Amino acid sequence: MADSLLARKYFDGIYIPLGLLVFGTAIVKREWTAYALLLGITLGSIKYYNSRTFPFATRLFRGTNPSPLTPAR
């Protein structure tokens, strides 16, 4: 069963860092707030996608799919 989007791991790993990024950007440079929000949503989406049970990027970069050009041992 999947975790709720209100689970603590999402607050600690996605929502709070996103809020701090946007809030800090709004304090320092208000014009960049929209870009900070877009960046935060992008990074949060990547983190959410990779925290699933079978993350695609982890399997892809771990080398479990050998290249067809790699010689057999």
N, C-alpha and C positions, 0 to 999 in steps of 0.2 A: 504494500500500500504506500502511496506517495505521501510525502510530508505536505502539510498545509503551507500555503504561502505566508501564513502568519507565524510559522515556527521560529523558534529562537535563532536557529542557525542562519536564517535569512535576514533577521534583524541585525545580528552581529556581523555577518559577512557581506551583506549587500545594501540594506536600507540605510544603516547608520553611516557607513563610508560615503554613500551617495549623498546623503544629507549634509555631511561635513564638507564634501567637495563643493557642492552648490552654495552652501551658506558661506564658506570661506571665500569663494570666488565673488559672491555678491558683496562681501565686505570690502575686498581689495579692489576689484575692477568690475563694476556693475554691468558694463557692456558685454563682458565675456560670460555672463551667467547662462545664457542659452547654449553656448558651446560646452560649458562645464556640464550642464544637464545632459546634453547629447552624448558627451564622452562617458559620463557616469552610467547612463542607461546602456550604452554599448558594452562597457566593461562589466557591469552587473549582469547583463544577458550572457556574456561569455562565461562568467563565474557560475551562474545558475545552470547553464547548459553543461559545463564540465563537472558539476557536482552531482549529476544524475548517476544512476547505477552503472551505466555503461557509457562513459563519455567517449565520444568519437575521437576528439583531438588527442587524448591520452593514448589511445590505441594506435593512432596514426603515427605519432612521434616516438613511440616506444620501440618501433621497429618490428612489430609482430607480423607485418605484411612485407616479406622480403621482395626485393626488386627482381624482376625476371632476368636482369642482366648479371645478378650475383651468381657466381659459379657454385655448384653443389659441392659439398665436402664429402 
